[in-house]
Amino acid sequence: MDDETLGWLRIALTPGIGRKRLWDLMKMYPSSEEALRAGPSGWLKSAGVPEEIGRGLGRNDRALQGVVTALEKVKAKVLTWHSPDYPALLREIYDPPAILFTRGSCETGNCLAVVGTRKGTAAMLAFTRDLCRGAARAGLTIVSGAARGIDGSAHVGALDGGGKTIAVLGCGIDVAYPAEHRELLERICAQGMLISEYPPGTKPLAGHFPARNRIIAGLARGVLVVEASATSGALITADFALQNGREVFAVPGPVYAESSTGANRLLGDGAHLVMELGDLLGPLGLKQQVKPGRPLRRETPGSTEDASAGAPSLLEEDAVLCRLLAGAPRHVDELIQQSGLTPSDVSARLLDLELRGVVTRLPGMHFILK
């Protein structure tokens, strides 16, 4: 870490400095050296920082060393608003973070934020994975908050599509939250980036997450809301996007479902309707390179098509079932009725598709396309 960044980190760790006062100091002083030289009296005159807070600057050596050691342990970096690598779009928002802690490496110039409920339905979780897989293949970096539900599915979709993803955390860069996403967070570090404005070791307190949402929106050209109730934090992210002139997208849901109330309301207010990848890419000026999801192929007797491209070849009966399962989970009886196949054929084909990883079996004999 260079002396300039270390100086701002020392200032940021001053007890009582807070996010706003740190930002005010960073605006007033072009370098940490000048800010440190100004001292408590200079801080009071230039940025209104109370002198008793300024005098705490020389008493945080132990805290500074602890943070530096923690950052080195997880190979994390520190970016300040003055750093050349600070994300360009994030600089433009009303309340940009003065300092960021990052792990991994990722371009931030072409990002899409994807947010939604922590209790997503199977259909929406699958839709999110497929959509983000396709968006990543089209060149978008997927940004989300690493939470359970829609956030996790968005990250997984981007990773599975061979693309990049950024997780913005409401805790320290070295804290795995939620705990079950520890492995996912490591995958993101290897194929993208973790970002937090909180020092290492910071716990995931409730008050951190609304602030985190402004960073998610600030990094992105647009925000996609998938399955959000009327009080969902995802709507806070959408509000930040609107305030900063970014595009807002939403996936429609059943009008009777509480988990779709917020997303449907966004659509009523003029958000872009998203039902497939093209709905997302068009407003962002991008072309669809690869369709999301698993390509379907008809296999006929004597077919000589090369199956080495990674997509399993499908019989005509398989394709019929997959089309029925593409939108939402369906019960096996419903599939028998709508496919025109016999019960034994449907059972056999579903078992084969499940074993090949094309469909997922849900409780109660329901199935959905992966």
Disulfide bonds with the S-S distance in Angstrom:
none
